[in-house]
Amino acid sequence: MIEFQNISKAYGGLKVIEGLNLKIERGELLVVIGASGSGKSTLLKMINRMEDHDAGRILFEGEEIYKFKVRELRLRMGYAIQSVGLFPHWTVARNIATVPQMLGWEARRIEQRVTELLQLFQLDPELYRERYPHQLSGGQQQRIGVARALAADPAVLLMDEPFGALDPVTRAALQAELKRVHQLSGKTIVLVTHDIDEALLLATRIVLLDQGQIVQVGTPLELLTNPANDLVVDFVGRSDIGIKLLSLQSAGSLARSEPAQTGWSLPAQASLREAVSFMTQHQLAQVNLVDASGEPAGVLHAADIFARHGTAP
């Protein structure tokens, strides 16, 4: 869907991206990660021509991006940033409707789209439609910012450190929300972050940059179990790789098919890391699992977790 072909970019003679080749597939959630100055935000901004590349080609849906008018290109790409940038004197509904109004959508279609997006982000349309940004929490404002970026049903959503300014509890909730929205919508999402835990949680693939060049591209599991070099190992966290691996596998994947016992239950979709924490807190050797409808989904035994890990899940 998006392809970088031998892309280079420099500022004042200093190269920030050099000879970069990358293909982003339709429907994936690609996370770009790296240290400060690695070129990750520049890579993102070149996609919608907020920054122009110096050499090479960037293709969007098979066409070189310079064949599109800038406005046309950007209207086909949602963009969400850390600072949100909601218009303070506009209601939530009007903020979400910004791009559809620019595109000349009919009022009824806009109203339906606003309702659909508020429901998608689990915000009651009757309660939130006419509120103003100052009447929202930071997490709610960020939800509205992402909803606005998705309003015109763009082909791709670009996100630059979208949750970086939020407290840890709100950030975790929005990460889970984004993962859910991606699964429901099937949107192509390119997200920049400096947080490896966020990358491992959200990404279908991760691109690790260093000094403007790709060090490794792969799934979260591939980066943890088959790192390209010591830089990757250090970046993902040499000392707690085992814990991170537990986060990539669901409790249900190790469930035994046996009748539920009297006692505590845990969602089968919870991660093994969450299961270990829960079982430790309640001093459990086993825990019942339930599916999304609350039906029994087997029993998870602590012994099975520790028999399987520290090897790769």
N, C-alpha and C positions, 0 to 999 in steps of 0.2 A: 504493500500500500504506500509506504514511504521508503525511499531508497537514497542513501548517501553514497555517492560514487567519487572516491578520491578527493574528499572535501578538505580544504585548508582555509584557515582564517587567522589574520594577524591584526593586532592593534599597535600602531606606531612601530612597526618592525618586529614586534614580539609575537611569535606564533602561539596561538592558544588552541588551535585545532590543526592537525597536520596529517594529511593522507588518510583520512578516516573513511572507512567503508562499512556500511551497516544497512540491513534491510529489516524494516518493521512490518510485521505481517498484520493483516486485517484481523481485528477482534482481540489482539493481545494487549496485555497491560505491561508495557515495557518500562522498567525503572532504570533511570540513569543515575549512577552514583559515583562519587569520587571526592577527594579532598578539595578544600577551597582552592580555586584557581586551576582546577583540572580541566575546565572547559565545558562542564555539563550544562550550565544555563545558556551558554553561547550556542551549544548544539541544539537545544530546544528552540531558542529564538530564531535560528536560521530556518526552521521548518515553516514558520508563517511570515518570514521576511521582516521580522523586527530587527534582525541583523542580516546583512548580506554576506554570503561567502565570497572568498577571493578566487578560489580555484575549485574545479570539479563541478559535479552536477547533483542537484537534489530533485528527485522525481516524486510527484504526488499523484497517485492513481495513474501511473504510467506517463504523466506529462511533466516536463521540466517546469519548476515552479515559476520561472521568469516568463512563462507563456501566459500566466494568469495575471490579471490586474491585482494589485495589492489588496484592495478592498474585497474583491471577489474571493481571493484566497483566504483572507482572514475570516470572512463570513462563513466559510466552510469548515472552520476550525474553532472549536471552543477554546477559551483560554482562562485559566484560573490561577491566581497568584496568592501569596501569603497574606498580603494586605487587604484582600477581598475587593476593595474599591467600590462598594455599593454607593449609589447616589443618596445622600442623607435625607433629602427632602422629597424623595419618591417612596411610595409604598413598596412593600415586598412584591406585589403583583406587577407594578410598573417596572421595577428593577429587573425582574425575570423576563419581562416582555420586551426589553430593550432591542435585541436583535430582530425578533419577529416583526416588531413595528418598523424597523429600518427596512425590512424586506417587503413591507406592504401587506402582511397577513391581514385577513379579515378579523374584526373584533371578536367574533364568536370563536374562531379558531384559536386566537391568542388566549382567550379566557379558558378554553378547554385545556390548552397546553400548560398554562400556569397551574391549573388544578391537578393535572396529571403529574407534574413535577413535584409539587408540594406533597402529594400523596406518596410519590416515589421516595422522597426523603423523610417520610413519616412525620410531616408537619400538617396538622389539620387545616385545610384550606379556609374553613370558616373562621378559625382563630387567627391565622397568620396573614391572610391575603392583604388586609388593609393596615397592617402594622408598618411602622417605620424602622429603619435599621437600629436606631438608638433604643428601641423597645425589645431588641433581641439580645440573647447571650452571644458570646464570641463564637461558640460552636454553631448556633443557629445562623449567624451571619455567614459563616463559612459554607454551610449547607446551601444558603440562598445564592452565594457566589458561584458554587458549582452548578446549581440549578440554572442560573442565568447563562452559564457557559454552554449548557446542554439544550437551551430553550429552542433553538432553531434546528434541532436534530443534526448537529454537525457530523461530518464524517470521522473526525478525530477530536479528541480532547487533550489539550496540552496543559500540564500542571507543573508550576514551578514552586517547590517548597510550600505546598498549599496549607500544611498543618503546622508549620514551624513555629508560629507565634502562640500556639494554644497550650494550655496546661496538659499534663500527661493523661488525665482521665478523659478530658474532652477529645484529645488527640486520638486516643485509643478507640473511642466511640466512633469518630469520623473515619478512621482507617477501616473499621469493620463495615461502616456504612458504604464507603467507596467500593470495597470488595463486593458487597452485596449488589450495589447498583451496576457494577461492571458485569457481574454474572447475569443479571436480569436484562441488561440492555445490549450486551455484546459489543459495546463501543470499543474502538481502538483508543487506548489511552497511553500517552507518554508522560511519565512523571519524573521530575528531578527531585532528589533528596540527598542529604548527607548522612541520613540515619540508616545504618545497615539493617537494624531490626525492622524498620518500616519497609525497606526493600524486600527483605525475606518474607514478610507477611503478605505483601500485596502482589508482587511481581509474578507474571508468568515467565518472564525472562529478565535478567539483570545485565546491564552494560556497566562495567567498571572502567572508568577513565583515569588516566594519570598523565599529566602534562600534555593534554590534548590528543592522546592516543588511546586506543582500546587495549586494555590489558587482558580482559576476558569477557566473553558473552556466554551466558548460559542460564539454565533454570536455577532457582535457589538451591536445589539439591545438588546440582553439578558444581556450583561454587563452593559448597561446603564439603563435598566428598571428593572432588577432583579439581582442586585449585590449580591454576596455571603456574603459579610461582609463589614465593614467600610474601610478596606484596599482597596478593589476594588473601593468603592465610592471615596475615596481620590485620587486614582491613575487616574481614568477617569476624575476627576475634579468636585468636589462637587458643585461648584458655577456656572458652565456653562453647566450642563447636558442638559438643554433645548436647548441650541444653538447646541450642538453636535447631539442631536436627529434630528434637522432640516437638518443636513448634510446627514442623512441616507435615506431621502425620496426625490423623484423627484418632481419637480414642476408639472409635468403631472399627478401625482397621485391625485392631488386636483383640476384638471381642471374642469370647468363647460363646458358642451356641449352647447355652444352658439356661435353665429357669432362673428367673430373678429371685434374689434372696431378700428377706426383710432388711430394710435399711436405706442408706443414701442412694440417690440416683444422680446421673450426670448426662447431659446431652451427648449423643454419640458423635456429633460433629465437633465437639470440643477437641482441642489439640491434646496430644500426649503430655505436653508441658503443663497445660492447665490441669490435666488429670492427676499428674504427679503432685502438683501443689495442693489440689483438693484432697487427695488421699493422705498426704502428709499432715495437713491441717486437722483432719478428722481421724487420723491414726487407723486407716483402713488398709487391709490387705487385698480387698476387692471392692468393686463398686458396680451397681447396676447401671446400664446404659438405656436411654430412651431415644426414640427417633423424633423427628420434627412434630409428629402428631401425638407424642406422648406415649406411644406404644413401646413395650419392651424390645430392646435391640441387643440383648446379650449381656454378658458380664465381663468386665475388664479386671484382670488380676495384675497386681503390682509385680509379681514374679515374671510375668510375660514381658513387661516393659523392660525390666532390667536384664532379662535374658537376651533381649534383642539389641539393646543399646549399651555402650558406645560403639556398635557398628552402625553403618548407614541404614536408615529405614528402608 
